[in-house]
């Protein structure tokens, strides 16, 4: 009886370890952290991206980033302008991917408030910019080094078009 129990437990351990190793080889990395120069976050931004949908060679990622432009206001006090790019990126491919994205970049910029000339104050103004991106991305399904290069159209304050390019390096896990 003890030998049968030992055999069954041993067999279950071997089968479960095989199943675990198969899961590890099929791991799909769902998170990206990257630094982007230029692009929809201004002159430079730090971004986090999470895969929300994937089927075969097609995936959809949600993106959130942060950047700053001026760190000091006009009075030379620490009061940074903040830029927050938010978006959805669709990717198609294996390691080499076509990337198409749409998003909104929110910027809060410090301006001087001249409503009371005796006491000069600052006021923070929020702006909303619609973005459309198309580009190339190198990213393995199981994670590691990530590189992207893209062209972005930014509709500033949803009125004026500007054209930007962006390049990013990061890590997928």
Rosetta blueprint (number, residue, H / E / L):
1 X L
2 X H
3 X H
4 X H
5 X H
6 X H
7 X H
8 X H
9 X H
10 X H
11 X H
12 X H
13 X H
14 X H
15 X H
16 X H
17 X H
18 X H
19 X H
20 X H
21 X H
22 X H
23 X H
24 X H
25 X H
26 X L
27 X L
28 X L
29 X L
30 X L
31 X E
32 X E
33 X E
34 X E
35 X E
36 X E
37 X E
38 X E
39 X H
40 X H
41 X H
42 X L
43 X L
44 X E
45 X E
46 X E
47 X E
48 X E
49 X E
50 X E
51 X E
52 X E
53 X E
54 X E
55 X E
56 X L
57 X L
58 X E
59 X E
60 X E
61 X E
62 X E
63 X E
64 X E
65 X E
66 X E
67 X E
68 X E
69 X L
70 X L
71 X L
72 X E
73 X L
74 X L
75 X L
76 X L
77 X L
78 X E
79 X L
80 X L
81 X L
82 X E
83 X E
84 X E
85 X E
86 X E
87 X E
88 X E
89 X E
90 X E
91 X E
92 X E
93 X E
94 X L
95 X L
96 X E
97 X E
98 X E
99 X E
100 X E
101 X E
102 X E
103 X E
104 X E
105 X E
106 X E
107 X E
108 X E
109 X E
110 X E
111 X E
112 X E
113 X E
114 X L
115 X L
116 X L
117 X L
118 X L
119 X L
120 X L
121 X E
122 X E
123 X E
124 X E
125 X E
126 X E
127 X E
128 X E
129 X E
130 X E
131 X E
132 X E
133 X E
134 X E
135 X E
136 X E
137 X E
138 X E
139 X E
140 X L
141 X L
142 X L
143 X L
144 X E
145 X E
146 X E
147 X E
148 X E
149 X E
150 X E
151 X E
152 X E
153 X E
154 X E
155 X E
156 X E
157 X L
158 X L
159 X L
160 X E
161 X E
162 X E
163 X E
164 X E
165 X E
166 X E
167 X E
168 X E
169 X E
170 X E
171 X E
172 X E
173 X L
